[in-house]
């Protein structure tokens, strides 16, 4: 989707100004927000792609007015309500009011290190061979989906070159909406800066993205 998070190349937001020696958390509640979000995800009701889509689906005015972890918490409220773990009345009351769904599993404190170390691998075997190989010229498709996608808006309809071929990975565009993992080959595609940013781009600049196979077509 063309959500508020997709800002590559957008005008009017000013320069990126990284914070020097930025801490992992700027306040204690941010540390808790991360923990609560990870524990809620461990219940098994949704996957990482659905959680990303929930953040992207926040209203732009709400998204831009929120800090990083405020976005996480606001999206978590959406997910918890969607899957029946809380209701609007629960949130308004700040306590349990209505009957809630039962999670598939509960992440206990003593299991957190092992669960985090294991991660959530999303590489999958793909039955058919990859369509492209390193060095192939390709063009990204130009589409504006209403659902989740990992193809940045600035890189749609652009000509590039396959730089590397990776394994098969879960296709986020379908996985975010409960339509199956549908794994595809993933490729690193490199673009000249002028292809992405136009004739005023730095001639020494190039941009690389990782793209699922269905995002690409032969150039």
N, C-alpha and C positions, 0 to 999 in steps of 0.2 A: 504494500500500500504506500501511497505518497503521504506518509505521516509526518508529524512534527519533528521526529528524530532524524529525518533524512535531509540534513542541511548542507551536504557537500556542494560547494560552489554557489550557495545562496547568498545574495547580497543583503547588506543592512545589519548584519549581526556583529560586525567589528572583527578585529584580528583575534586569533587564538592566543591566549596569554597564560601559558602553563604556570602553575604556582611552584615556586622554588621550594624544594624539600617538602613537598606536600605530604601531610600525614595520611595514613590509611583512612582515618575517620576524623571528622572535625568536631564531633560531639559524641557523648556516650550513647545517645539514642540511635545514631547511625550504626554503631556496632550491633546494637540490639535489632535494628531493622534488617541487617544482613542475616543475622542468626534466625530470626523469625521467618524470613522469606525462604531460607534454605530448609528449615525444618518443615514448613508448610509444603514445599515442593516434594519433600521426602515422603509425604503421605501417599503419593502415587496417583493423585487425581488428575494431574496435568503434566505436560512435558515442557522442556525448556523453550520450545518454539511457541507454544501457546502462551507461556509467561511473557516472552518477548513481545508477542502480538498484543497482549493486554496493555503493556506499557505504551506501545506505539499508538494504540487506539484511544488514549486519553485525548480529550479536547485540546487543540493546540494552545489555547489561552491558559488552560490548566497546566499543560506540560511545560510551557516556557516559564511559568511563574513558580515552578517547583525545582527544588534541588535534586541532585542525583538520587538520594535515598528516599526523598519524598515521592518521587516517581515510582520507586519500587513498592513503597507501602500503598500508594493509591492503586496501583495495578494489583497488588495482593488482595486488597478489599474486593476488587472486581472478580478475581478468581475464586475467592472464598465464598462469595455470594452465588456465583455461577454454579458452583458445585455443591451448594447446600450446606456448607460448614458454618456460615453465619447468615443472618438476615439484616435488613436495614434497621429493624427494631433493635437487634443486638448491638449494632454499631452506635446507634443513637443513645442507648442505655449504658453502653460501656461494660456490659455484662451479658451473660446468656439469658435470653428471654424465650426463644423458640427452640423446638427440637432440631437437632443438627444431624447431618449425615455422619456415618462412622467411617473414619479413614481406613484405608487398606493396611496401613502400617504406621507405626509411630517411631520416630528417631529418638532414641534415648541418649542421654549425655555420654555414657560410657562408650557408645558406638560411633560417636561423631568422628574421631580421628580416622578410623578405618573406612568409614563411608566417604569422607572427603578425599582420602588417599586413593580410593578406588575410582572416584569420579563417575562420569556418565558417558562412556565411550559411545560415539554415534557413527563409527565406521562400520560398514556393512558390505557383504559380498554383492557383486552385481553380475547377473548371469551373462549378459551380452558384453562383447568387447567395447572399449571406448571408441567414440566416433572420431576423436581428434588425437593428434600426436604433437609433441613439442615442435615448434616452428611453423605450425599451420596458421594461416591468416583466418581470422574469424570476425564476425560481427555480432554484437549483442542484440538481442531482440528489443524492440521498442514497445513496451506495454505499460499500462497503468492499472495494475490489479487492485481490486477492492479488498483482497485478503493479504496475508503475510507474504513477503518476499525478501530475499537477501541480496537481490541485485540492486545496487544503489541507483537512485534516480539519475545522478550525473553520468553514469556509465551505460545508459540505455541507448541503443541505436548507434553504437560507436564501433569503429574498426580497431582491432588489436591483434596480438600474436600470442599463440599458446606458448607459455614459458615453461610450464611443468605440468605433468599429469599425475594426479593423486589417486587414492583409492576411491571406492564407493562410499558415500555418506548418505545418511538420512536426508530426504528432501524436505526442507523446512516449510515450503509453501503448502504442502499437503498435511504434514505432520502437525502444524499449528492448529488445524481445523478438524482433527479427528478423522482424516481421510487416508490414514496409513503412512508408513515410513517411506515407501516407494524410493529406495535408494538409487542414486545416480552417481556417475563419475563426476569428480570435481577437478577443475583445471585452474591453474594460475594463468591469468591473462594480463599482458602488459600493454599499456596504451602510451603513445607519445603525448606529452603534455598539451601540444596544440590540438590534438584530437578531442581532448576532454575540455580544455579551458579556452580554446580558440587561438587566434593568431597572435594575441598579446602574451601568450604563455612563455615562461622561461624555456628556451630551446634545449636546455640540459635536463629538463624535468620529464620524468615518466611516472606513471601510476600503475600499480598492479593490484588486481582484485582476485579473489577466489570465486569461481563461478560454476554453478551446477550445469550439467550438460544441456538441459532443456532451455537454458538461457541463451545458448549460442547457436549460430548457424554458420556454414562456410562463407567466407568473404568472396 
